Amino acid sequence: MLKFIELERDRLTQELPEILHLRSILWNITRITDNGAGIALIAINNALEKKQNMLKRQDNEF
């Protein structure tokens, strides 16, 4: 998704240079997408770590 947003940002910046605030808006959208990707990565890692810890506890019970 981040790559798509970056490509669209670049395309719009080239096609519509006359819109004064477009660059700022697109930069902020890119930042939001980047932050969302970082949050998703952290959430996935946390979920995998919890699952791994649960499996370790189950192994220790037997």
PDB file with SEQRES, HELIX, SHEET and CRYST1 records, atoms N, CA, C and O in Angstrom:
SEQRES   1 A   62  MET LEU LYS PHE ILE GLU LEU GLU ARG ASP ARG LEU THR          
SEQRES   2 A   62  GLN GLU LEU PRO GLU ILE LEU HIS LEU ARG SER ILE LEU          
SEQRES   3 A   62  TRP ASN ILE THR ARG ILE THR ASP ASN GLY ALA GLY ILE          
SEQRES   4 A   62  ALA LEU ILE ALA ILE ASN ASN ALA LEU GLU LYS LYS GLN          
SEQRES   5 A   62  ASN MET LEU LYS ARG GLN ASP ASN GLU PHE                      
HELIX    1 AA1 LEU A    2  GLU A   15  1                                  14    
HELIX    2 AA2 LEU A   22  GLU A   61  1                                  40    
CRYST1    1.000    1.000    1.000  90.00  90.00  90.00 P 1           1          
ATOM      1  N   MET A   1       0.819  -1.186   0.000  1.00  0.00           N  
ATOM      2  CA  MET A   1       0.000   0.000   0.000  1.00  0.00           C  
ATOM      3  C   MET A   1       0.873   1.264   0.000  1.00  0.00           C  
ATOM      4  O   MET A   1       0.579   2.237  -0.694  1.00  0.00           O  
ATOM      5  N   LEU A   2       1.950   1.226   0.792  1.00  0.00           N  
ATOM      6  CA  LEU A   2       2.832   2.385   0.860  1.00  0.00           C  
ATOM      7  C   LEU A   2       3.418   2.690  -0.519  1.00  0.00           C  
ATOM      8  O   LEU A   2       3.480   3.852  -0.919  1.00  0.00           O  
ATOM      9  N   LYS A   3       3.840   1.678  -1.235  1.00  0.00           N  
ATOM     10  CA  LYS A   3       4.422   1.879  -2.566  1.00  0.00           C  
ATOM     11  C   LYS A   3       3.394   2.500  -3.518  1.00  0.00           C  
ATOM     12  O   LYS A   3       3.725   3.387  -4.306  1.00  0.00           O  
ATOM     13  N   PHE A   4       2.158   2.033  -3.439  1.00  0.00           N  
ATOM     14  CA  PHE A   4       1.087   2.580  -4.269  1.00  0.00           C  
ATOM     15  C   PHE A   4       0.879   4.064  -3.971  1.00  0.00           C  
ATOM     16  O   PHE A   4       0.767   4.876  -4.889  1.00  0.00           O  
ATOM     17  N   ILE A   5       0.829   4.410  -2.693  1.00  0.00           N  
ATOM     18  CA  ILE A   5       0.638   5.809  -2.292  1.00  0.00           C  
ATOM     19  C   ILE A   5       1.787   6.671  -2.810  1.00  0.00           C  
ATOM     20  O   ILE A   5       1.563   7.770  -3.318  1.00  0.00           O  
ATOM     21  N   GLU A   6       3.013   6.172  -2.682  1.00  0.00           N  
ATOM     22  CA  GLU A   6       4.169   6.931  -3.161  1.00  0.00           C  
ATOM     23  C   GLU A   6       4.116   7.147  -4.672  1.00  0.00           C  
ATOM     24  O   GLU A   6       4.429   8.236  -5.155  1.00  0.00           O  
ATOM     25  N   LEU A   7       3.725   6.124  -5.414  1.00  0.00           N  
ATOM     26  CA  LEU A   7       3.619   6.253  -6.870  1.00  0.00           C  
ATOM     27  C   LEU A   7       2.536   7.258  -7.258  1.00  0.00           C  
ATOM     28  O   LEU A   7       2.735   8.081  -8.152  1.00  0.00           O  
ATOM     29  N   GLU A   8       1.396   7.184  -6.585  1.00  0.00           N  
ATOM     30  CA  GLU A   8       0.316   8.127  -6.859  1.00  0.00           C  
ATOM     31  C   GLU A   8       0.711   9.549  -6.482  1.00  0.00           C  
ATOM     32  O   GLU A   8       0.377  10.497  -7.193  1.00  0.00           O  
ATOM     33  N   ARG A   9       1.418   9.700  -5.370  1.00  0.00           N  
ATOM     34  CA  ARG A   9       1.901  11.026  -4.954  1.00  0.00           C  
ATOM     35  C   ARG A   9       2.783  11.627  -6.043  1.00  0.00           C  
ATOM     36  O   ARG A   9       2.617  12.788  -6.418  1.00  0.00           O  
ATOM     37  N   ASP A  10       3.719  10.828  -6.546  1.00  0.00           N  
ATOM     38  CA  ASP A  10       4.631  11.315  -7.582  1.00  0.00           C  
ATOM     39  C   ASP A  10       3.885  11.662  -8.867  1.00  0.00           C  
ATOM     40  O   ASP A  10       4.178  12.668  -9.513  1.00  0.00           O  
ATOM     41  N   ARG A  11       2.929  10.829  -9.228  1.00  0.00           N  
ATOM     42  CA  ARG A  11       2.150  11.069 -10.444  1.00  0.00           C  
ATOM     43  C   ARG A  11       1.340  12.354 -10.330  1.00  0.00           C  
ATOM     44  O   ARG A  11       1.347  13.184 -11.239  1.00  0.00           O  
ATOM     45  N   LEU A  12       0.645  12.512  -9.213  1.00  0.00           N  
ATOM     46  CA  LEU A  12      -0.178  13.708  -9.034  1.00  0.00           C  
ATOM     47  C   LEU A  12       0.651  14.983  -8.953  1.00  0.00           C  
ATOM     48  O   LEU A  12       0.244  16.031  -9.455  1.00  0.00           O  
ATOM     49  N   THR A  13       1.801  14.891  -8.328  1.00  0.00           N  
ATOM     50  CA  THR A  13       2.680  16.053  -8.224  1.00  0.00           C  
ATOM     51  C   THR A  13       3.137  16.513  -9.606  1.00  0.00           C  
ATOM     52  O   THR A  13       3.249  17.711  -9.862  1.00  0.00           O  
ATOM     53  N   GLN A  14       3.399  15.554 -10.493  1.00  0.00           N  
ATOM     54  CA  GLN A  14       3.826  15.907 -11.849  1.00  0.00           C  
ATOM     55  C   GLN A  14       2.668  16.402 -12.705  1.00  0.00           C  
ATOM     56  O   GLN A  14       2.831  17.326 -13.502  1.00  0.00           O  
ATOM     57  N   GLU A  15       1.492  15.785 -12.540  1.00  0.00           N  
ATOM     58  CA  GLU A  15       0.351  16.133 -13.388  1.00  0.00           C  
ATOM     59  C   GLU A  15      -0.340  17.424 -12.963  1.00  0.00           C  
ATOM     60  O   GLU A  15      -0.913  18.121 -13.800  1.00  0.00           O  
ATOM     61  N   LEU A  16      -0.293  17.751 -11.666  1.00  0.00           N  
ATOM     62  CA  LEU A  16      -1.040  18.902 -11.159  1.00  0.00           C  
ATOM     63  C   LEU A  16      -0.151  19.853 -10.355  1.00  0.00           C  
ATOM     64  O   LEU A  16      -0.433  20.113  -9.185  1.00  0.00           O  
ATOM     65  N   PRO A  17       0.903  20.368 -10.956  1.00  0.00           N  
ATOM     66  CA  PRO A  17       1.806  21.238 -10.193  1.00  0.00           C  
ATOM     67  C   PRO A  17       1.177  22.576  -9.817  1.00  0.00           C  
ATOM     68  O   PRO A  17       1.690  23.277  -8.944  1.00  0.00           O  
ATOM     69  N   GLU A  18       0.066  22.938 -10.470  1.00  0.00           N  
ATOM     70  CA  GLU A  18      -0.557  24.232 -10.197  1.00  0.00           C  
ATOM     71  C   GLU A  18      -1.345  24.260  -8.881  1.00  0.00           C  
ATOM     72  O   GLU A  18      -1.659  25.339  -8.379  1.00  0.00           O  
ATOM     73  N   ILE A  19      -1.663  23.105  -8.325  1.00  0.00           N  
ATOM     74  CA  ILE A  19      -2.384  23.066  -7.050  1.00  0.00           C  
ATOM     75  C   ILE A  19      -1.367  23.290  -5.940  1.00  0.00           C  
ATOM     76  O   ILE A  19      -0.509  22.444  -5.689  1.00  0.00           O  
ATOM     77  N   LEU A  20      -1.472  24.431  -5.285  1.00  0.00           N  
ATOM     78  CA  LEU A  20      -0.435  24.883  -4.365  1.00  0.00           C  
ATOM     79  C   LEU A  20      -0.201  23.959  -3.174  1.00  0.00           C  
ATOM     80  O   LEU A  20       0.947  23.690  -2.819  1.00  0.00           O  
ATOM     81  N   HIS A  21      -1.245  23.485  -2.573  1.00  0.00           N  
ATOM     82  CA  HIS A  21      -1.100  22.703  -1.340  1.00  0.00           C  
ATOM     83  C   HIS A  21      -1.070  21.188  -1.590  1.00  0.00           C  
ATOM     84  O   HIS A  21      -1.030  20.399  -0.646  1.00  0.00           O  
ATOM     85  N   LEU A  22      -1.089  20.806  -2.830  1.00  0.00           N  
ATOM     86  CA  LEU A  22      -1.131  19.377  -3.161  1.00  0.00           C  
ATOM     87  C   LEU A  22       0.078  18.634  -2.611  1.00  0.00           C  
ATOM     88  O   LEU A  22      -0.066  17.540  -2.065  1.00  0.00           O  
ATOM     89  N   ARG A  23       1.255  19.207  -2.747  1.00  0.00           N  
ATOM     90  CA  ARG A  23       2.469  18.545  -2.278  1.00  0.00           C  
ATOM     91  C   ARG A  23       2.406  18.281  -0.774  1.00  0.00           C  
ATOM     92  O   ARG A  23       2.803  17.211  -0.314  1.00  0.00           O  
ATOM     93  N   SER A  24       1.915  19.238  -0.018  1.00  0.00           N  
ATOM     94  CA  SER A  24       1.798  19.096   1.432  1.00  0.00           C  
ATOM     95  C   SER A  24       0.773  18.022   1.801  1.00  0.00           C  
ATOM     96  O   SER A  24       1.010  17.205   2.691  1.00  0.00           O  
ATOM     97  N   ILE A  25      -0.355  18.034   1.114  1.00  0.00           N  
ATOM     98  CA  ILE A  25      -1.395  17.036   1.375  1.00  0.00           C  
ATOM     99  C   ILE A  25      -0.876  15.642   1.065  1.00  0.00           C  
ATOM    100  O   ILE A  25      -1.061  14.716   1.855  1.00  0.00           O  
ATOM    101  N   LEU A  26      -0.232  15.492  -0.077  1.00  0.00           N  
ATOM    102  CA  LEU A  26       0.284  14.182  -0.472  1.00  0.00           C  
ATOM    103  C   LEU A  26       1.388  13.712   0.471  1.00  0.00           C  
ATOM    104  O   LEU A  26       1.481  12.521   0.767  1.00  0.00           O  
ATOM    105  N   TRP A  27       2.222  14.634   0.944  1.00  0.00           N  
ATOM    106  CA  TRP A  27       3.275  14.269   1.892  1.00  0.00           C  
ATOM    107  C   TRP A  27       2.643  13.739   3.181  1.00  0.00           C  
ATOM    108  O   TRP A  27       3.104  12.744   3.740  1.00  0.00           O  
ATOM    109  N   ASN A  28       1.593  14.404   3.647  1.00  0.00           N  
ATOM    110  CA  ASN A  28       0.931  13.963   4.874  1.00  0.00           C  
ATOM    111  C   ASN A  28       0.246  12.613   4.698  1.00  0.00           C  
ATOM    112  O   ASN A  28       0.262  11.789   5.612  1.00  0.00           O  
ATOM    113  N   ILE A  29      -0.347  12.383   3.549  1.00  0.00           N  
ATOM    114  CA  ILE A  29      -0.958  11.075   3.276  1.00  0.00           C  
ATOM    115  C   ILE A  29       0.114   9.990   3.268  1.00  0.00           C  
ATOM    116  O   ILE A  29      -0.101   8.895   3.786  1.00  0.00           O  
ATOM    117  N   THR A  30       1.257  10.293   2.686  1.00  0.00           N  
ATOM    118  CA  THR A  30       2.367   9.327   2.683  1.00  0.00           C  
ATOM    119  C   THR A  30       2.818   9.031   4.100  1.00  0.00           C  
ATOM    120  O   THR A  30       3.071   7.873   4.432  1.00  0.00           O  
ATOM    121  N   ARG A  31       2.923  10.040   4.937  1.00  0.00           N  
ATOM    122  CA  ARG A  31       3.319   9.843   6.340  1.00  0.00           C  
ATOM    123  C   ARG A  31       2.310   8.974   7.085  1.00  0.00           C  
ATOM    124  O   ARG A  31       2.694   8.080   7.839  1.00  0.00           O  
ATOM    125  N   ILE A  32       1.017   9.236   6.873  1.00  0.00           N  
ATOM    126  CA  ILE A  32      -0.028   8.436   7.523  1.00  0.00           C  
ATOM    127  C   ILE A  32       0.097   6.977   7.101  1.00  0.00           C  
ATOM    128  O   ILE A  32       0.005   6.078   7.936  1.00  0.00           O  
ATOM    129  N   THR A  33       0.304   6.740   5.816  1.00  0.00           N  
ATOM    130  CA  THR A  33       0.453   5.373   5.300  1.00  0.00           C  
ATOM    131  C   THR A  33       1.678   4.705   5.897  1.00  0.00           C  
ATOM    132  O   THR A  33       1.619   3.541   6.294  1.00  0.00           O  
ATOM    133  N   ASP A  34       2.775   5.421   5.963  1.00  0.00           N  
ATOM    134  CA  ASP A  34       4.005   4.885   6.532  1.00  0.00           C  
ATOM    135  C   ASP A  34       3.816   4.536   8.012  1.00  0.00           C  
ATOM    136  O   ASP A  34       4.252   3.479   8.467  1.00  0.00           O  
ATOM    137  N   ASN A  35       3.168   5.425   8.752  1.00  0.00           N  
ATOM    138  CA  ASN A  35       2.903   5.146  10.167  1.00  0.00           C  
ATOM    139  C   ASN A  35       1.982   3.943  10.335  1.00  0.00           C  
ATOM    140  O   ASN A  35       2.185   3.122  11.230  1.00  0.00           O  
ATOM    141  N   GLY A  36       0.975   3.838   9.479  1.00  0.00           N  
ATOM    142  CA  GLY A  36       0.075   2.684   9.528  1.00  0.00           C  
ATOM    143  C   GLY A  36       0.813   1.380   9.265  1.00  0.00           C  
ATOM    144  O   GLY A  36       0.543   0.366   9.908  1.00  0.00           O  
ATOM    145  N   ALA A  37       1.740   1.408   8.325  1.00  0.00           N  
ATOM    146  CA  ALA A  37       2.532   0.208   8.033  1.00  0.00           C  
ATOM    147  C   ALA A  37       3.401  -0.160   9.229  1.00  0.00           C  
ATOM    148  O   ALA A  37       3.553  -1.342   9.539  1.00  0.00           O  
ATOM    149  N   GLY A  38       3.967   0.827   9.899  1.00  0.00           N  
ATOM    150  CA  GLY A  38       4.772   0.558  11.091  1.00  0.00           C  
ATOM    151  C   GLY A  38       3.945  -0.022  12.216  1.00  0.00           C  
ATOM    152  O   GLY A  38       4.385  -0.947  12.900  1.00  0.00           O  
ATOM    153  N   ILE A  39       2.743   0.515  12.417  1.00  0.00           N  
ATOM    154  CA  ILE A  39       1.850   0.004  13.456  1.00  0.00           C  
ATOM    155  C   ILE A  39       1.443  -1.432  13.141  1.00  0.00           C  
ATOM    156  O   ILE A  39       1.408  -2.278  14.034  1.00  0.00           O  
ATOM    157  N   ALA A  40       1.138  -1.707  11.892  1.00  0.00           N  
ATOM    158  CA  ALA A  40       0.758  -3.067  11.494  1.00  0.00           C  
ATOM    159  C   ALA A  40       1.901  -4.045  11.741  1.00  0.00           C  
ATOM    160  O   ALA A  40       1.671  -5.161  12.207  1.00  0.00           O  
ATOM    161  N   LEU A  41       3.107  -3.645  11.438  1.00  0.00           N  
ATOM    162  CA  LEU A  41       4.267  -4.515  11.655  1.00  0.00           C  
ATOM    163  C   LEU A  41       4.443  -4.817  13.144  1.00  0.00           C  
ATOM    164  O   LEU A  41       4.710  -5.960  13.516  1.00  0.00           O  
ATOM    165  N   ILE A  42       4.299  -3.817  13.984  1.00  0.00           N  
ATOM    166  CA  ILE A  42       4.415  -4.018  15.431  1.00  0.00           C  
ATOM    167  C   ILE A  42       3.316  -4.954  15.919  1.00  0.00           C  
ATOM    168  O   ILE A  42       3.573  -5.851  16.722  1.00  0.00           O  
ATOM    169  N   ALA A  43       2.094  -4.748  15.437  1.00  0.00           N  
ATOM    170  CA  ALA A  43       0.975  -5.604  15.858  1.00  0.00           C  
ATOM    171  C   ALA A  43       1.203  -7.057  15.444  1.00  0.00           C  
ATOM    172  O   ALA A  43       0.931  -7.974  16.220  1.00  0.00           O  
ATOM    173  N   ILE A  44       1.694  -7.267  14.238  1.00  0.00           N  
ATOM    174  CA  ILE A  44       1.965  -8.635  13.768  1.00  0.00           C  
ATOM    175  C   ILE A  44       3.058  -9.268  14.615  1.00  0.00           C  
ATOM    176  O   ILE A  44       2.931 -10.421  15.027  1.00  0.00           O  
ATOM    177  N   ASN A  45       4.125  -8.533  14.878  1.00  0.00           N  
ATOM    178  CA  ASN A  45       5.208  -9.072  15.696  1.00  0.00           C  
ATOM    179  C   ASN A  45       4.736  -9.405  17.109  1.00  0.00           C  
ATOM    180  O   ASN A  45       5.122 -10.434  17.661  1.00  0.00           O  
ATOM    181  N   ASN A  46       3.906  -8.546  17.698  1.00  0.00           N  
ATOM    182  CA  ASN A  46       3.369  -8.818  19.036  1.00  0.00           C  
ATOM    183  C   ASN A  46       2.512 -10.069  19.042  1.00  0.00           C  
ATOM    184  O   ASN A  46       2.613 -10.891  19.953  1.00  0.00           O  
ATOM    185  N   ALA A  47       1.665 -10.220  18.024  1.00  0.00           N  
ATOM    186  CA  ALA A  47       0.805 -11.403  17.944  1.00  0.00           C  
ATOM    187  C   ALA A  47       1.640 -12.674  17.801  1.00  0.00           C  
ATOM    188  O   ALA A  47       1.342 -13.688  18.432  1.00  0.00           O  
ATOM    189  N   LEU A  48       2.678 -12.621  16.979  1.00  0.00           N  
ATOM    190  CA  LEU A  48       3.538 -13.793  16.801  1.00  0.00           C  
ATOM    191  C   LEU A  48       4.308 -14.115  18.079  1.00  0.00           C  
ATOM    192  O   LEU A  48       4.497 -15.283  18.416  1.00  0.00           O  
ATOM    193  N   GLU A  49       4.749 -13.085  18.785  1.00  0.00           N  
ATOM    194  CA  GLU A  49       5.475 -13.295  20.037  1.00  0.00           C  
ATOM    195  C   GLU A  49       4.562 -13.914  21.093  1.00  0.00           C  
ATOM    196  O   GLU A  49       4.984 -14.815  21.817  1.00  0.00           O  
ATOM    197  N   LYS A  50       3.329 -13.448  21.190  1.00  0.00           N  
ATOM    198  CA  LYS A  50       2.378 -14.017  22.153  1.00  0.00           C  
ATOM    199  C   LYS A  50       2.097 -15.479  21.826  1.00  0.00           C  
ATOM    200  O   LYS A  50       2.036 -16.319  22.724  1.00  0.00           O  
ATOM    201  N   LYS A  51       1.928 -15.781  20.544  1.00  0.00           N  
ATOM    202  CA  LYS A  51       1.673 -17.162  20.144  1.00  0.00           C  
ATOM    203  C   LYS A  51       2.867 -18.046  20.493  1.00  0.00           C  
ATOM    204  O   LYS A  51       2.697 -19.166  20.975  1.00  0.00           O  
ATOM    205  N   GLN A  52       4.074 -17.541  20.248  1.00  0.00           N  
ATOM    206  CA  GLN A  52       5.280 -18.307  20.555  1.00  0.00           C  
ATOM    207  C   GLN A  52       5.385 -18.546  22.061  1.00  0.00           C  
ATOM    208  O   GLN A  52       5.733 -19.646  22.490  1.00  0.00           O  
ATOM    209  N   ASN A  53       5.089 -17.530  22.858  1.00  0.00           N  
ATOM    210  CA  ASN A  53       5.135 -17.688  24.310  1.00  0.00           C  
ATOM    211  C   ASN A  53       4.099 -18.690  24.800  1.00  0.00           C  
ATOM    212  O   ASN A  53       4.371 -19.456  25.724  1.00  0.00           O  
ATOM    213  N   MET A  54       2.920 -18.697  24.196  1.00  0.00           N  
ATOM    214  CA  MET A  54       1.888 -19.662  24.568  1.00  0.00           C  
ATOM    215  C   MET A  54       2.342 -21.075  24.244  1.00  0.00           C  
ATOM    216  O   MET A  54       2.131 -21.991  25.040  1.00  0.00           O  
ATOM    217  N   LEU A  55       2.956 -21.261  23.098  1.00  0.00           N  
ATOM    218  CA  LEU A  55       3.430 -22.589  22.710  1.00  0.00           C  
ATOM    219  C   LEU A  55       4.540 -23.066  23.640  1.00  0.00           C  
ATOM    220  O   LEU A  55       4.600 -24.251  23.966  1.00  0.00           O  
ATOM    221  N   LYS A  56       5.416 -22.167  24.072  1.00  0.00           N  
ATOM    222  CA  LYS A  56       6.481 -22.530  25.008  1.00  0.00           C  
ATOM    223  C   LYS A  56       5.887 -22.976  26.341  1.00  0.00           C  
ATOM    224  O   LYS A  56       6.337 -23.956  26.935  1.00  0.00           O  
ATOM    225  N   ARG A  57       4.865 -22.243  26.809  1.00  0.00           N  
ATOM    226  CA  ARG A  57       4.240 -22.611  28.081  1.00  0.00           C  
ATOM    227  C   ARG A  57       3.554 -23.974  27.977  1.00  0.00           C  
ATOM    228  O   ARG A  57       3.595 -24.763  28.921  1.00  0.00           O  
ATOM    229  N   GLN A  58       2.927 -24.253  26.836  1.00  0.00           N  
ATOM    230  CA  GLN A  58       2.277 -25.540  26.653  1.00  0.00           C  
ATOM    231  C   GLN A  58       3.315 -26.662  26.650  1.00  0.00           C  
ATOM    232  O   GLN A  58       3.068 -27.733  27.206  1.00  0.00           O  
ATOM    233  N   ASP A  59       4.474 -26.426  26.029  1.00  0.00           N  
ATOM    234  CA  ASP A  59       5.526 -27.429  25.991  1.00  0.00           C  
ATOM    235  C   ASP A  59       6.071 -27.701  27.400  1.00  0.00           C  
ATOM    236  O   ASP A  59       6.404 -28.841  27.725  1.00  0.00           O  
ATOM    237  N   ASN A  60       6.159 -26.674  28.221  1.00  0.00           N  
ATOM    238  CA  ASN A  60       6.684 -26.834  29.579  1.00  0.00           C  
ATOM    239  C   ASN A  60       5.709 -27.559  30.493  1.00  0.00           C  
ATOM    240  O   ASN A  60       6.130 -28.141  31.493  1.00  0.00           O  
ATOM    241  N   GLU A  61       4.425 -27.540  30.180  1.00  0.00           N  
ATOM    242  CA  GLU A  61       3.420 -28.223  30.993  1.00  0.00           C  
ATOM    243  C   GLU A  61       3.503 -29.739  30.832  1.00  0.00           C  
ATOM    244  O   GLU A  61       3.110 -30.485  31.729  1.00  0.00           O  
ATOM    245  N   PHE A  62       4.002 -30.183  29.715  1.00  0.00           N  
ATOM    246  CA  PHE A  62       4.048 -31.640  29.450  1.00  0.00           C  
ATOM    247  C   PHE A  62       5.338 -32.211  29.840  1.00  0.00           C  
ATOM    248  O   PHE A  62       5.552 -33.414  29.689  1.00  0.00           O  
TER     249      PHE A  62                                                      
END                                                                             
